[in-house]
Protein backbone atom coordinates (compact mmCIF):
# COMPACT_ATOMS: atom_id res chain seq x y z
CA UNK A 1 0.00 0.00 0.00
CA UNK A 2 1.38 3.44 -0.97
CA UNK A 3 1.99 5.98 1.80
CA UNK A 4 -0.63 8.72 2.19
CA UNK A 5 1.97 11.45 2.65
CA UNK A 6 4.09 12.24 -0.38
CA UNK A 7 7.59 13.65 -0.04
CA UNK A 8 8.86 15.81 -2.85
CA UNK A 9 12.40 15.25 -4.04
CA UNK A 10 14.00 18.65 -3.67
CA UNK A 11 17.46 17.39 -4.60
CA UNK A 12 16.48 17.10 -8.28
CA UNK A 13 16.77 20.17 -10.46
CA UNK A 14 13.51 22.02 -11.06
CA UNK A 15 11.61 20.79 -14.07
CA UNK A 16 9.82 22.89 -16.62
CA UNK A 17 6.15 23.39 -16.03
CA UNK A 18 4.28 20.31 -17.20
CA UNK A 19 7.37 18.06 -17.32
CA UNK A 20 7.05 14.65 -15.59
CA UNK A 21 8.49 14.38 -12.08
CA UNK A 22 8.80 11.78 -9.34
CA UNK A 23 8.57 11.91 -5.59
CA UNK A 24 8.84 9.45 -2.70
CA UNK A 25 6.00 7.14 -3.77
CA UNK A 26 7.83 6.15 -6.97
CA UNK A 27 4.97 7.20 -9.27
CA UNK A 28 5.56 9.43 -12.22
CA UNK A 29 3.50 12.67 -12.17
CA UNK A 30 2.94 15.56 -14.54
CA UNK A 31 2.49 19.13 -13.33
CA UNK A 32 3.92 21.40 -10.73
CA UNK A 33 3.24 20.23 -7.16
CA UNK A 34 4.60 23.42 -5.66
CA UNK A 35 2.27 25.43 -7.88
CA UNK A 36 -0.67 23.33 -6.73
CA UNK A 37 0.16 23.86 -3.08
CA UNK A 38 0.87 27.53 -3.69
CA UNK A 39 -2.47 28.03 -5.43
CA UNK A 40 -4.30 26.23 -2.61
CA UNK A 41 -2.50 28.38 -0.06
CA UNK A 42 -3.21 31.53 -2.07
CA UNK A 43 -6.93 30.69 -2.36
CA UNK A 44 -7.08 30.23 1.42
CA UNK A 45 -5.35 33.55 1.95
CA UNK A 46 -7.70 35.27 -0.50
CA UNK A 47 -10.77 33.79 1.17
CA UNK A 48 -9.48 34.96 4.54
CA UNK A 49 -8.82 38.44 3.12
CA UNK A 50 -12.31 38.58 1.62
CA UNK A 51 -13.83 37.56 4.96
CA UNK A 52 -11.78 40.30 6.64
CA UNK A 53 -13.05 42.86 4.12
CA UNK A 54 -16.65 41.82 4.69
CA UNK A 55 -16.16 42.21 8.45
CA UNK A 56 -14.45 45.57 7.92
CA UNK A 57 -17.37 46.80 5.81
CA UNK A 58 -19.88 45.73 8.47
CA UNK A 59 -17.88 47.48 11.20
CA UNK A 60 -17.54 50.66 9.13
CA UNK A 61 -21.30 50.67 8.54
CA UNK A 62 -21.85 50.41 12.30
CA UNK A 63 -19.38 53.21 12.98
CA UNK A 64 -20.98 55.41 10.31
CA UNK A 65 -24.14 55.52 12.43
CA UNK A 66 -22.27 56.65 15.57
CA UNK A 67 -22.44 60.44 14.94
CA UNK A 68 -26.22 60.39 14.47
CA UNK A 69 -26.73 58.19 17.55
CA UNK A 70 -24.36 60.36 19.60
CA UNK A 71 -26.30 63.47 18.52
CA UNK A 72 -29.54 61.89 19.68
CA UNK A 73 -28.06 61.01 23.08
CA UNK A 74 -26.37 64.42 23.39
CA UNK A 75 -29.63 66.26 22.62
CA UNK A 76 -31.39 64.46 25.48
CA UNK A 77 -28.45 65.05 27.81
CA UNK A 78 -28.20 68.77 27.01
CA UNK A 79 -31.96 69.26 27.46
CA UNK A 80 -31.75 67.53 30.84
CA UNK A 81 -28.81 69.79 31.77
CA UNK A 82 -30.73 72.93 30.77
CA UNK A 83 -33.70 71.80 32.89
CA UNK A 84 -31.46 70.97 35.86
CA UNK A 85 -29.42 74.19 35.72
CA UNK A 86 -32.35 76.53 35.18
CA UNK A 87 -34.50 74.91 37.87
CA UNK A 88 -31.56 75.27 40.26
CA UNK A 89 -31.14 78.97 39.43
CA UNK A 90 -27.88 78.47 37.51
CA UNK A 91 -26.82 79.59 34.07
CA UNK A 92 -25.40 77.08 31.60
CA UNK A 93 -21.88 77.74 32.94
CA UNK A 94 -22.93 76.79 36.49
CA UNK A 95 -22.98 80.34 37.87
CA UNK A 96 -26.02 81.48 39.91
CA UNK A 97 -28.45 83.84 38.22
CA UNK A 98 -28.45 87.38 39.55
CA UNK A 99 -31.20 87.71 42.17
CA UNK A 100 -34.58 89.05 41.20
CA UNK A 101 -35.03 92.79 41.57
CA UNK A 102 -37.14 93.91 44.57
CA UNK A 103 -39.74 95.32 42.16
CA UNK A 104 -40.02 91.88 40.47
CA UNK A 105 -40.46 90.14 43.83
CA UNK A 106 -43.10 92.76 44.75
CA UNK A 107 -45.04 91.69 41.62
CA UNK A 108 -45.29 88.17 43.05
CA UNK A 109 -42.38 86.42 41.32
CA UNK A 110 -40.37 83.89 43.32
CA UNK A 111 -36.72 82.86 43.07
CA UNK A 112 -35.04 81.31 41.20
CA UNK A 113 -35.59 83.57 38.19
CA UNK A 114 -37.32 82.36 35.03
CA UNK A 115 -38.94 79.20 36.42
CA UNK A 116 -42.19 80.41 38.00
CA UNK A 117 -44.54 79.11 35.31
CA UNK A 118 -42.13 76.69 33.61
CA UNK A 119 -43.47 77.75 30.22
CA UNK A 120 -40.13 79.00 28.85
CA UNK A 121 -38.37 75.87 30.04
CA UNK A 122 -41.04 73.65 28.47
CA UNK A 123 -40.79 75.51 25.16
CA UNK A 124 -36.99 75.15 25.02
CA UNK A 125 -36.06 72.19 22.84
CA UNK A 126 -32.85 70.41 21.91
CA UNK A 127 -33.06 68.18 18.84
CA UNK A 128 -30.50 66.07 16.98
CA UNK A 129 -29.66 67.28 13.49
CA UNK A 130 -29.54 64.88 10.52
CA UNK A 131 -26.14 63.20 10.43
CA UNK A 132 -24.58 64.87 13.45
CA UNK A 133 -24.94 67.88 15.73
CA UNK A 134 -27.76 69.31 17.82
CA UNK A 135 -30.05 72.32 17.47
CA UNK A 136 -31.10 74.26 20.55
CA UNK A 137 -34.29 76.32 20.32
CA UNK A 138 -34.75 78.71 23.22
CA UNK A 139 -38.44 79.13 23.92
CA UNK A 140 -40.75 81.44 25.83
CA UNK A 141 -39.14 84.55 27.32
CA UNK A 142 -35.63 83.06 27.46
CA UNK A 143 -34.32 84.73 24.26
CA UNK A 144 -34.73 88.23 25.65
CA UNK A 145 -32.98 87.25 28.90
CA UNK A 146 -29.79 86.13 27.12
CA UNK A 147 -28.51 89.72 26.90
CA UNK A 148 -28.49 92.20 29.75
CA UNK A 149 -30.50 95.39 29.70
CA UNK A 150 -30.37 98.53 31.81
CA UNK A 151 -32.89 96.99 34.24
CA UNK A 152 -31.88 93.31 34.18
CA UNK A 153 -28.67 91.25 34.11
CA UNK A 154 -28.16 88.60 31.44
CA UNK A 155 -29.34 85.11 32.32
CA UNK A 156 -27.66 82.67 29.99
CA UNK A 157 -29.62 79.45 29.82
CA UNK A 158 -27.66 78.57 26.66
CA UNK A 159 -24.10 79.52 25.65
CA UNK A 160 -23.76 82.89 23.96
CA UNK A 161 -19.95 82.87 23.73
CA UNK A 162 -17.57 80.46 22.03
CA UNK A 163 -17.11 77.01 23.52
CA UNK A 164 -19.41 74.62 25.29
CA UNK A 165 -20.02 74.84 29.02
CA UNK A 166 -18.22 72.08 30.94
CA UNK A 167 -21.52 70.40 31.90
CA UNK A 168 -22.66 70.30 28.26
CA UNK A 169 -19.26 69.05 27.12
CA UNK A 170 -19.53 66.19 29.62
CA UNK A 171 -22.99 65.32 28.27
CA UNK A 172 -21.60 65.23 24.71
CA UNK A 173 -18.64 63.02 25.73
CA UNK A 174 -21.00 60.64 27.56
CA UNK A 175 -23.22 60.52 24.47
CA UNK A 176 -20.23 59.67 22.26
CA UNK A 177 -19.16 56.83 24.56
CA UNK A 178 -22.70 55.45 24.68
CA UNK A 179 -23.10 55.56 20.88
CA UNK A 180 -19.74 53.87 20.31
CA UNK A 181 -20.57 51.29 23.00
CA UNK A 182 -23.82 50.41 21.25
CA UNK A 183 -22.23 50.23 17.79
CA UNK A 184 -19.06 48.38 18.78
CA UNK A 185 -19.34 46.79 22.24
CA UNK A 186 -15.89 45.23 21.89
CA UNK A 187 -14.36 48.71 21.52
CA UNK A 188 -16.14 50.16 24.54
CA UNK A 189 -14.88 47.35 26.81
CA UNK A 190 -11.30 48.20 25.98
CA UNK A 191 -11.86 51.97 26.37
CA UNK A 192 -13.23 51.88 29.91
PyMOL commands that set and color helices and strands:
alter all, ss='L'
color gray80, all
select helices_A, chain A and resi 33-64+66-87+102-106+119-123+142-145+166-183+185-191
alter helices_A, ss='H'
color red, helices_A
select strands_A, chain A and resi 20-22+28-30+125-128+134-137
alter strands_A, ss='S'
color yellow, strands_A
deselect
rebuild
show_as cartoon
